[in-house]
């Protein structure tokens, strides 16, 4: 079942983590309207204040929160505070980190791996679970996790990142089975390359690149339609089918041969 009756309810309160990023900011602007409360979380205070001001100008009530999601307990407490004050109809958990092992490194930095695992996996699944508890009690709700096509592949230069997104996808599938019968919609968004500061750090080609504006439009449509998973752009949906026909040996050789770098280690 791809749709739940939560789609009939007006979205009165929307939480967006990573609201200072490229996709998060676009989503915040597009969800801003009179009669709606936007709960916007981000690490960069200047960008957070700017997007909050813009959303207020569009008629929304805005509650900005500067927060670092590597502190999962603090994030969980913050979510419960915001739920108690505003309620929660839609939670878009989009904050994330990305990092790539440089060519002169034998492994990724262990401290960076820990932080990435917390921000990309442990904290969002914790927040999703807390949001679901409240939504089940109220009888409806929508939760969105932002994954990545990188989660489909065992990337040797980004083992922590690709595995964190793979774990997020597995959680979303399991949570969907558990929560949809209780009228809580889980949507996993699986983007390819989106033209944001995070992807702009990558050195090399970014095939099938889409703008942050285009990404936000597609994400909102997938949420509205109640899709359990949405991969975009469409070329990656085709590749997902085609790659299953590649023998495991050749798949492994292709992944080991990839040469990807970045201009600097991302801390977005």
Protein Blocks (a to p, Z undefined) as FASTA:
>chain_A
ZZdfklmpccfbdcdehklbmklmmmmmmmgcghiacddddfblmlmmmmmmmmmmnopa
cddddddfklmmlmmmmmmmmmmmnopfbdcdfbccdddddfkbfbdcfklmmmmmmmmm
mmmmmmmmmmmmmmmmnopacddddddfklmpccfklmmlmmmmmmmmmmmmmmmmmmmm
nopacddddddddddfklmmpgcjdehiacfklmmmmmmmmmmnopabdcddfklmmmmm
mmmmpcfklmmmmmmmpccddfbdcfZZ
